[in-house]
Each structure stands twice: as C-alpha cells, then as structure tokens.
C-alpha cells in the first residue's frame, strides 16, 4: 500500500514533502517510493518540496538521487 497513488496520481512522498518532517520522507524513500515519481501534472517530490519551501526535505531528496532538472508538463523544473 506504500506505493498506491492518491488523487492526481500523487504518492505519499509527494504529501510528505509538503511538511518539514524529514524522518517521514526518509522512511518513505526506504520503503521504495520513487524519488523522481511524478504526479499527473509532472510534479516530482522535489517540485513539491521547493513549492512548500522545505530545504531540508529537498536536501534529503537530492541525497537520494532526485533530479532537479526534471520538468513538469508546463516546463518548470525545481530549479526554476
């Protein structure tokens, strides 16, 4: 059930990246949630961490291999 997707194809990792709970993000990554998995608009967990201004979460995602250059369907990357 860890890998089930919710509304708009978001994963639990997408939701966890909204807050500053780094331990939850780490636990979800350990359980195999894809660090670069995108929702239906092309948002990765990194996009979510940047949008919600979660620098510690973003550091964890980058350490796990997150791409900061992946673009949403609108063409925006987390670096934008």
Secondary structure as UniProt FT lines:
FT   TURN            2..3
FT   HELIX           7..9
FT   HELIX           12..16
FT   TURN            17..18
FT   HELIX           22..30
FT   TURN            31..32
FT   TURN            35..36
FT   TURN            40..41
FT   HELIX           45..51
FT   TURN            52..53
FT   HELIX           55..63
FT   TURN            64..65
FT   TURN            73..74
FT   TURN            78..79
//
